[in-house]
Amino acid sequence: MNLNPIDIYTDGACKGNPGPGGWGALLKSADAQKELFGGELGTTNNRMEMMAVIEALAALKRPCKITLHVDSQYVLKGMTEWLPGWKARGWKTATKAPVKNVDLWQRLDALVNSGTHQIEWRWVRGHNGDPGNERADQLANQGVTLALGRR
């Protein structure tokens, strides 16, 4: 199957942790670009980092070969290292504590492991001049503004 190549940049933002937060995603293919953002009150930075990836993947209409650029070690390690152990232990950590943000991890797991997409995870240092990451950060901050406007 010939998969459409796409680059996705995601970021989350939170004013206070917990506090009002936002997520942003930039999706770029050879012939199109799409920007997504949203936010909510009373959330955490980690939840917003995860929502950015969830919303970006959910927006895809057909199977893609994705290079997913994240600046969150939490999301990256969760998906590439910790997830199999959590699932094997019934969504418990190595210390038998419940996994934090399990609702979002389960949504992300379903999107990533549906077999629809090929995903290569790439870590990018945040606030370091990477144009895609910088735009995702701007979008995440627009999400915070959106959330604050809904008070």
N, C-alpha and C positions, 0 to 999 in steps of 0.2 A: 504494500500500500504506500502510495506517495503522500507523505504528510507535509502539510503546509508549514514552512519554518517561521517561527515568530519569537521575538524577544519580548520578555515581560519584565518590567521594573516595578517593584512594589516598596511601599514604605508606610509606616504608621507614625502617628504623633499623638501626644497626650499632654495636656496642660494641667500638671498635677498627676500623680499616679497613685490612686485613681483620681480621675477628673474627666472633663470633657475631652474627647479624643476624635481623631480622624484617620482615615486610611486613604491611600491613593495608589493608582496603578496606571502605568503607561504600557500599552500593547503596541508593538511595532512589527509589521510584516513588510515584505518588499513593496507592496502597493497600497498600504493603508496604515493609519495610526489612529488609536482610540485612547481617550483618557477617561478614567473612572475615578470617582471619589465619593466618600460618604463619611458620616460620623455619628456619634452617639454621646450622650451625657453619661457620667458615672461609669467609665470604663478604664482599662489599663493600656499601657503602651503595647504590651505583648499581645493583647486581644486585637488591637488595631493592626499590628504587623500581620497577624494571622488573617484578619478579615480582608486585607488587601490582596493576599494570595487567593483566598477563597473566591472573592468577587471577580478577580481577573480570570481565574480558571472557569468559573461559572458563566462568564460572558462569551466564551468560545463556542462557536456554532458547529464546528467540525473538528475532526482529529487533527492535532498539530504536533510538530516537533518543536518543543519549547525550550528555550534557554531562559531560565528563571533567575533573575538577578535580585537578591535580597541583601539588605544590610543587617538583618537580624540573625545573630547566632542562635537565638532561641528557636526561631522557625527552621533554620537550616539544620541544626543538630537534631531537633525534634523529628524532622522528616527523614534525615539521612542516617541517624544513629539510634535515637531513643525509641522510636515508634514500635519496632518489632518486639522489644522487651515489654513495653507497656501493654501491648495487645496480648502477649503471652501470659502476662500476669493479671489479666482482666482489668486493664486500665489503672494499674497501681504502679507506683515508682519502685525502684530497687529497695527503698526503705518501707515498702508496703503502704505508703500514703497514697490517697487518691491523686490522680494526675490533675493538675490545675488546668483549667480551660478545656476540659475533656469534651465538651459539646463542640467546640471549634476544631479540636484535633480529629474528632470523628468525622466531621464534615470534610475537612481537608484530606483525610485518609481516603474517604470515599471518592473524592474528585481526582486525587492523584493516582489511586490504585484501581481505577475503573477499567484500565487497559485501553482507554481511548487515546491518550496522549503519550508521547515519549517526552520525558522531562529531564533536563540536565540542570542541576542546582548549582548556582554560582554565587559565592559571597562577594560583595563589593563593600569597601569601606565607605560608610556614610559620611556625608558632608566633606567629601574629598575631591570634588570637581567632576565626578562622573556625570555626564549630561543626563542620562536616563534616570539615575538615582536622584539627582537634584530635582528633576521634574516631578518624580514620584513624591518627593518630600514636599514640594510646593502644593501638589494635589492633596496630600494628607492634611496639610495645614488649611486648605480650603474646606476639607471635611470637618475640621474643628470649628471653623467659622459657621458652617452650615448647622452643626449641632447646637452651637450657642444661639443661633438665630431661632431655634425651635423651642426655646425655653418657655 
